[in-house]
Amino acid sequence: QVQLVESGGGLVQPGGSLRLSCAASGSIFSIHIMGWYRQAPGKQRELVATISSAGNTNYADSVKGRFTISRDNAKNTVYLQMNSLKPEDTAVYYCGAWGSKTYWGQGTQVTVSS
């Protein structure tokens, strides 16, 4: 089993920045990819960004150039730096981990509003 604990969400004004963190524990040797998805009210969960154990990254078109995903393997932690935030980025952000199984964190709310 793998446990994922997210932190760093909150309320920010348009144009502002936030950094999300996701700390993994448990059977982390089985994890190859970690990343972030988000779900806005009334919408399906969608990909935000992923990063492999080798450091290869993948971003949704809507966040390219504004969000950066990174990974600290020594701390088993993945980060999502979000800059130039827009109201449409408002959602619950979920950390995910993929390997022999798929794991999800509990989610953290990000609200972009003036």
PATORLO-433068 format. One line per 2 residues: their letters; for each residue y, x, z of N, C-alpha, C, O, CB. Coordinates in Angstrom, 1 decimal. Atoms other than C-alpha are relative to their C-alpha. Glycine has a CB too. Layout:
<nodes>
A = Y:X:Z:Y:X:Z:Y:X:Z:Y:X:Z:Y:X:Z  ...
</nodes>
This chain:
<nodes>
QV = -1.2:0.8:0.0:0.0:0.0:0.0:1.2:0.9:0.0:1.3:2.0:0.5:0.0:-0.9:1.2  -1.3:-0.7:0.1:3.6:1.0:-0.7:1.0:-1.0:0.6:1.1:-2.1:0.2:0.4:0.4:-1.4
QL = -1.1:0.8:-0.5:6.6:-0.3:1.3:1.3:0.6:-0.6:1.5:1.8:-0.7:0.0:0.1:1.6  -1.3:-0.4:0.6:10.1:-0.3:-0.3:1.1:-0.7:0.9:1.0:-1.9:1.1:0.1:-0.5:-1.4
VE = -1.1:0.5:-0.8:13.2:-0.7:1.8:1.3:0.3:-0.7:1.7:1.5:-0.9:0.0:0.6:1.4  -1.2:-0.1:0.7:16.5:-1.3:0.0:1.2:0.0:0.9:1.1:-0.6:2.0:0.2:-1.1:-1.1
SG = -1.2:0.1:-0.8:20.0:-0.8:1.3:1.2:0.3:-0.9:1.0:0.8:-2.0:0.0:1.0:1.2  -1.2:-0.4:0.8:23.6:-0.5:0.0:0.7:-1.1:-0.7:1.7:-0.9:-1.3:-0.3:1.0:-0.9
GG = -0.7:1.2:0.7:24.4:-4.0:-1.3:1.2:-0.4:0.8:1.5:0.1:1.9:-0.9:-1.1:-0.1  -1.2:0.6:-0.7:27.6:-5.9:-0.4:0.9:-0.6:-1.0:0.6:-0.9:-2.1:0.7:1.2:0.7
LV = -1.1:0.7:0.8:30.8:-7.4:-1.7:1.0:1.1:-0.5:1.4:2.0:0.3:0.7:-1.0:0.8  -0.9:-0.9:0.6:33.0:-5.4:-4.1:0.9:-0.6:-1.0:0.4:-1.6:-1.6:-0.8:1.2:-0.6
QP = -0.9:0.6:1.0:35.9:-6.1:-6.3:-0.3:0.5:-1.4:-0.9:1.5:-1.5:1.5:0.4:0.3  0.2:-0.5:1.4:35.7:-5.9:-10.1:0.6:1.3:-0.2:1.7:1.6:0.2:0.5:-1.0:-1.0
GG = -0.5:-1.4:0.2:36.0:-2.3:-11.2:-0.5:0.9:1.1:-0.3:2.1:0.9:1.4:0.0:-0.1  0.4:-0.9:-1.1:34.6:-1.0:-7.9:-1.4:0.5:-0.2:-2.0:0.4:-1.3:0.0:-0.8:1.3
SL = 1.3:-0.7:0.0:31.5:0.9:-7.1:-0.9:-0.3:1.2:-0.3:-0.6:2.3:0.2:1.5:-0.1  0.9:0.1:-1.1:28.4:0.6:-5.0:-1.2:0.9:-0.3:-1.5:1.2:-1.5:-0.5:-1.5:0.2
RL = 1.2:-0.8:0.2:25.3:2.8:-4.4:-1.1:-0.7:0.7:-1.0:-0.9:2.0:0.2:1.4:0.4  1.1:0.6:-0.6:22.0:1.2:-3.8:-1.1:1.1:0.3:-1.2:2.1:-0.5:-0.6:-1.1:-0.8
SC = 1.1:-0.9:-0.3:19.1:3.1:-2.1:-1.3:-0.7:0.2:-1.3:-1.9:0.6:0.4:0.8:1.3  1.3:0.6:-0.2:15.4:2.4:-2.1:-0.9:1.1:0.6:-1.3:2.0:-0.2:-0.6:-0.6:-1.3
AA = 0.9:-1.0:-0.6:13.2:4.3:0.3:-1.5:-0.5:0.0:-1.8:-1.6:0.4:0.4:0.3:1.5  1.5:0.4:0.2:9.4:4.3:-0.4:-0.8:0.7:1.1:-0.5:1.8:1.5:-0.5:0.4:-1.4
SG = 0.9:-0.6:-1.0:6.7:4.9:2.2:-1.4:-0.6:-0.3:-1.6:-1.6:-1.0:0.5:-0.3:1.4  1.4:0.5:0.2:2.9:4.5:2.3:-0.7:0.9:-1.0:-0.5:2.1:-1.0:0.0:-1.4:-0.4
SI = 0.8:-0.7:1.0:0.7:5.5:-0.6:0.8:0.3:-1.2:0.5:-0.1:-2.3:-1.2:-0.9:-0.4  -1.0:-0.3:1.1:3.5:6.9:-2.7:-0.6:0.9:-1.0:0.0:1.0:-2.1:1.2:0.7:0.6
FS = 0.6:-0.8:1.0:1.2:9.3:-4.5:-0.5:-0.8:-1.2:-0.6:-0.3:-2.3:-1.3:0.7:0.6  0.4:0.9:1.1:0.1:6.3:-6.6:1.1:-0.5:-0.9:0.9:-1.2:-1.9:-0.7:-1.2:0.6
IH = -1.1:0.5:0.7:3.6:5.6:-7.8:0.5:1.0:-1.1:0.6:2.2:-0.9:1.2:-0.2:0.9  -0.5:-0.8:1.2:4.7:6.8:-11.3:1.4:-0.3:-0.4:2.2:0.6:-0.8:-0.9:-0.1:-1.1
IM = -1.3:0.5:0.4:7.8:4.8:-12.0:0.6:-0.8:1.2:0.0:-1.6:1.8:-0.1:-0.8:-1.3  -0.8:0.8:-0.9:10.5:3.4:-9.7:1.2:-0.5:-0.7:1.7:0.1:-1.7:0.4:0.8:1.3
GW = -1.2:0.5:0.7:13.5:1.3:-10.6:0.5:-1.2:0.7:0.2:-1.6:1.8:-0.3:-0.3:-1.4  -0.7:1.2:-0.5:15.7:-1.7:-10.2:0.0:-1.1:-1.0:0.1:-0.9:-2.2:1.4:0.4:0.4
YR = -0.2:1.2:0.7:15.6:-5.2:-11.4:1.0:-0.9:0.8:1.4:-0.6:1.9:-1.4:-0.8:-0.2  -0.9:0.9:-0.7:18.1:-8.0:-10.6:-0.2:-1.4:-0.5:-0.8:-1.7:-1.6:1.4:0.4:-0.3
QA = 0.2:1.4:0.3:18.1:-11.7:-10.5:1.2:-0.8:0.5:1.6:-0.8:1.7:-1.3:-0.6:0.7  -1.2:0.8:-0.3:21.2:-13.9:-10.7:-0.4:-1.4:0.2:-1.5:-1.8:-0.3:1.1:0.1:-1.1
PG = 0.4:1.4:-0.2:21.2:-17.5:-9.6:-0.3:-0.8:-1.3:0.5:-0.7:-2.2:1.1:-0.8:0.8  0.3:0.8:1.2:19.5:-19.7:-12.2:-0.5:0.8:-1.1:-0.7:0.3:-2.2:1.1:-0.8:-0.4
KQ = 0.5:-0.9:1.0:18.3:-16.7:-14.2:-1.2:0.7:0.3:-1.6:0.8:1.5:1.1:1.0:-0.4  1.2:-0.8:-0.2:15.2:-14.7:-14.7:0.3:1.4:0.5:1.4:1.9:0.3:-0.9:0.0:-1.2
RE = -0.2:-1.4:-0.4:14.7:-11.4:-13.1:0.0:0.9:-1.2:-0.8:0.8:-2.1:-1.2:0.5:1.0  -0.2:-0.8:1.2:15.8:-8.7:-15.5:0.1:1.5:0.4:0.5:1.8:1.5:1.2:-0.4:-0.8
LV = -0.1:-1.5:-0.2:15.5:-4.9:-15.8:1.4:0.5:0.1:2.3:0.0:-0.7:-0.7:0.7:-1.2  -1.3:-0.7:-0.1:18.4:-2.8:-14.7:-0.2:1.4:-0.4:0.4:1.9:-1.4:0.6:-0.1:1.4
AT = 0.3:-1.4:0.4:17.0:0.7:-14.8:-1.2:0.5:0.7:-1.6:0.0:1.7:1.2:1.0:0.5  1.2:-0.6:-0.6:13.9:2.7:-14.2:0.0:1.5:-0.2:0.7:2.1:-1.0:-1.3:-0.5:-0.7
IS = 0.1:-1.5:0.0:13.0:6.4:-13.6:-1.4:0.4:0.3:-2.0:-0.1:1.2:1.0:0.7:0.9  1.4:-0.4:-0.2:9.7:8.1:-14.0:-0.1:1.2:1.0:1.0:1.7:1.4:-0.7:0.4:-1.3
SA = 0.1:-1.1:-0.9:8.3:10.8:-11.7:0.4:1.3:-0.7:0.8:2.3:0.0:-1.5:0.1:0.4  -0.4:-1.2:0.8:9.2:13.3:-14.5:1.6:-0.1:-0.2:2.1:0.9:-0.7:-0.6:0.0:-1.3
GN = -1.4:0.1:0.1:12.8:12.0:-14.4:0.5:-0.7:-1.2:1.7:-0.7:-1.5:0.6:1.4:0.0  -0.4:0.8:1.2:12.8:10.0:-17.6:0.6:-1.3:0.4:0.1:-2.0:1.3:-1.2:-0.2:-1.0
TN = -0.8:1.2:-0.4:15.3:7.1:-17.4:0.0:-1.0:-1.1:-0.1:-0.7:-2.3:1.3:0.4:0.5  -0.1:1.1:0.9:15.6:3.7:-19.0:1.0:-1.0:0.6:0.9:-1.3:1.8:-1.4:-0.7:-0.3
YA = -1.1:0.9:-0.5:18.6:1.4:-18.8:0.1:-1.3:-0.8:-0.2:-1.2:-2.0:1.3:0.7:0.0  -0.3:1.2:0.8:19.4:-2.2:-19.8:1.3:0.3:-0.7:2.2:1.1:-0.2:0.2:-1.2:1.0
DS = -1.3:-0.3:0.8:22.1:-2.2:-22.5:1.2:-0.4:0.8:2.3:0.2:0.6:-0.1:-0.8:-1.3  -1.2:0.5:-0.7:24.4:-4.2:-20.2:0.5:1.0:1.0:1.7:0.8:1.5:-0.4:-1.3:0.6
VK = -0.5:-1.0:-1.0:24.6:-1.3:-17.7:0.2:1.4:-0.5:0.6:2.3:0.3:-1.0:-0.1:1.2  -0.1:-1.4:0.5:24.5:1.8:-19.9:1.4:0.4:0.1:2.4:-0.3:-0.3:-0.5:0.0:-1.4
GR = -1.3:-0.5:-0.1:27.4:4.0:-19.2:0.7:-0.3:1.3:1.8:0.3:1.6:0.8:-0.4:-1.2  -0.6:0.4:-1.3:28.2:2.3:-15.9:-0.9:0.3:1.2:-0.4:0.6:2.3:0.4:-1.5:-0.1
FT = 0.9:-0.2:-1.1:25.1:2.6:-13.8:-0.8:1.3:-0.3:-1.1:1.7:-1.4:-1.0:-1.2:0.1  0.8:-1.2:0.1:23.1:5.8:-13.1:-1.1:-0.1:1.1:-0.9:-0.3:2.3:0.8:1.3:0.3
IS = 1.2:0.0:-0.9:19.6:5.9:-11.6:-0.4:1.4:0.3:-0.4:2.3:-0.7:-1.2:-0.8:-0.6  0.4:-1.4:-0.3:18.4:9.0:-9.8:-1.1:-0.1:1.1:-1.3:-1.1:1.7:1.2:0.9:0.5
RD = 1.2:0.0:-0.8:15.4:10.0:-7.7:0.0:1.3:0.8:0.2:2.4:0.3:-1.3:-0.2:-0.8  0.2:-1.1:-0.9:15.0:12.3:-4.7:-1.5:0.0:0.4:-1.8:-0.7:1.4:1.0:0.0:1.2
NA = 1.4:0.0:-0.3:11.3:13.1:-4.6:-0.4:0.5:1.4:-1.3:0.0:2.0:-0.8:0.8:-1.1  0.3:-0.5:-1.3:11.5:15.0:-1.4:0.2:-1.1:1.1:-0.4:-1.1:2.1:1.0:1.2:0.3
KN = -0.3:1.1:-0.9:12.9:11.9:0.3:-0.7:-1.3:-0.4:-0.6:-2.3:0.3:1.5:-0.2:0.1  0.7:1.2:0.5:10.8:9.4:-1.7:1.0:-1.2:-0.1:0.7:-2.3:0.2:-1.1:-0.4:0.9
TV = -1.1:1.0:0.0:14.1:7.6:-2.4:0.5:0.0:-1.5:0.7:1.0:-2.1:1.1:0.3:1.0  -0.7:0.3:1.3:15.6:6.1:-5.6:1.4:-0.6:0.3:1.5:-1.4:1.1:-0.9:-0.9:-0.9
YL = -1.4:0.5:-0.1:19.3:5.5:-6.0:0.5:-0.7:-1.3:0.0:-0.3:-2.4:0.9:1.2:0.4  -0.6:0.6:1.1:21.3:3.3:-8.2:1.5:0.0:0.2:2.1:-0.7:1.0:-0.5:-1.5:-0.3
QM = -1.5:-0.1:-0.1:25.0:4.3:-8.6:0.6:-1.0:-1.0:0.3:-0.8:-2.2:0.5:1.5:-0.2  -0.6:1.0:0.8:26.9:1.4:-9.9:1.5:0.1:-0.1:2.2:-0.1:1.0:-0.4:-1.5:0.4
NS = -1.4:-0.2:0.2:30.4:2.0:-11.3:0.6:-1.1:-0.9:-0.2:-1.7:-1.6:0.4:1.4:-0.5  -0.6:1.0:0.9:32.9:-0.3:-13.1:-0.7:-1.3:0.1:-1.0:-1.9:-0.9:0.0:0.5:-1.4
LK = 0.8:1.2:-0.2:31.2:-3.3:-11.6:0.8:-1.2:-0.6:2.0:-1.3:-0.5:-0.3:-0.2:1.5  -0.6:1.2:0.6:31.8:-6.7:-13.3:-0.6:-1.2:0.8:-1.6:-1.1:1.4:-0.3:-0.1:-1.5
PE = 0.5:1.2:-0.7:31.4:-10.2:-11.9:-1.4:-0.4:-0.5:-2.2:-0.9:0.3:0.9:-1.2:-0.3  1.3:0.3:0.6:28.4:-10.6:-14.2:-1.1:0.9:0.6:-2.3:0.6:0.3:0.0:0.0:-1.5
DT = 1.0:-0.8:-0.7:26.6:-7.9:-12.2:-0.4:-0.6:1.3:-1.3:-0.1:2.0:0.6:1.4:0.3  0.4:0.6:-1.3:26.4:-10.2:-9.2:-1.4:-0.6:-0.1:-1.7:-1.3:-1.0:1.0:-1.2:0.3
AV = 1.4:0.3:0.1:22.8:-10.7:-8.4:-0.7:0.5:1.3:-0.1:1.3:2.0:-0.7:0.5:-1.2  0.9:-0.7:-1.0:20.0:-9.9:-5.9:-0.7:1.2:-0.7:-1.3:0.9:-1.8:-1.0:-1.0:0.7
YY = 0.6:-1.2:0.7:18.9:-6.4:-6.8:-1.3:0.4:0.8:-1.3:0.5:2.0:1.0:1.2:0.1  1.3:-0.3:-0.6:15.2:-5.6:-6.2:-0.5:1.4:-0.5:-0.4:1.7:-1.6:-1.0:-1.1:-0.5
CG = 0.7:-1.2:0.3:13.6:-2.2:-6.0:-1.4:-0.2:-0.4:-2.1:-1.0:0.3:0.2:1.0:1.2  1.4:0.1:0.4:10.3:-1.9:-7.8:-0.7:1.4:-0.1:0.0:2.4:-0.4:-0.1:-0.7:-1.3
AW = 0.7:-1.2:0.2:7.6:0.7:-7.9:-1.3:-0.3:-0.7:-2.0:-1.3:-0.4:-0.4:0.7:1.4  1.1:0.3:0.9:4.8:0.9:-10.5:-0.9:1.2:0.0:-0.5:2.3:-0.2:0.5:-0.3:-1.4
GS = 1.1:-1.0:0.0:1.5:2.8:-10.4:-1.3:-0.8:-0.3:-1.4:-1.5:-1.2:0.0:0.8:1.2  1.2:0.8:0.1:-1.9:1.4:-9.9:0.2:-1.5:0.3:-0.5:-2.3:-0.1:-1.1:0.6:1.0
KT = -0.4:1.4:-0.2:-0.2:-1.7:-8.6:1.5:0.0:-0.1:2.2:1.0:-0.2:-0.4:-0.5:1.5  -1.4:0.2:0.1:3.3:-3.1:-8.7:0.5:-0.5:1.4:-0.1:-1.3:2.1:0.4:-1.1:-1.0
YW = -0.5:0.4:-1.3:5.4:-3.3:-5.5:1.5:-0.3:-0.1:2.2:0.2:-1.0:-0.2:1.2:1.0  -1.4:0.4:0.0:8.7:-4.9:-4.8:0.6:0.1:1.4:-0.1:-0.1:2.4:0.2:-1.5:-0.5
GQ = -0.7:0.1:-1.2:11.3:-4.6:-2.1:0.5:-1.4:0.3:0.2:-2.3:-0.5:1.2:1.0:0.0  -0.4:1.3:-0.4:12.9:-7.5:-0.3:1.3:-0.5:-0.7:1.6:-1.7:-0.7:0.2:0.0:1.5
GT = -1.2:0.3:0.8:16.1:-7.4:-2.4:1.2:0.2:0.9:1.2:0.1:2.1:-0.1:-1.5:-0.4  -1.3:-0.2:-0.6:19.7:-6.7:-1.6:1.1:-0.7:-0.8:1.1:-0.5:-2.1:0.3:1.5:0.3
QV = -1.0:0.8:0.7:22.7:-8.9:-2.5:1.1:0.9:-0.5:1.7:1.7:0.4:0.5:-1.2:0.8  -1.2:-0.7:0.5:25.4:-7.4:-4.7:0.9:-1.2:-0.6:0.5:-1.9:-1.4:-0.3:1.0:-1.1
TV = -1.0:1.0:0.5:28.5:-9.6:-5.2:1.2:0.7:-0.5:1.9:1.4:0.3:0.3:-1.0:1.2  -1.2:-0.6:0.6:31.3:-8.6:-7.5:1.0:-1.2:-0.2:0.9:-2.0:-1.0:-0.3:0.7:-1.3
SS = -0.9:1.1:0.0:34.3:-10.8:-6.9:1.3:0.4:0.6:1.4:1.3:1.5:-0.5:-1.2:0.8  -1.4:-0.3:-0.5:38.1:-10.6:-6.3:0.3:-1.1:1.1:1.4:-1.0:1.6:1.0:0.0:-1.1
</nodes>
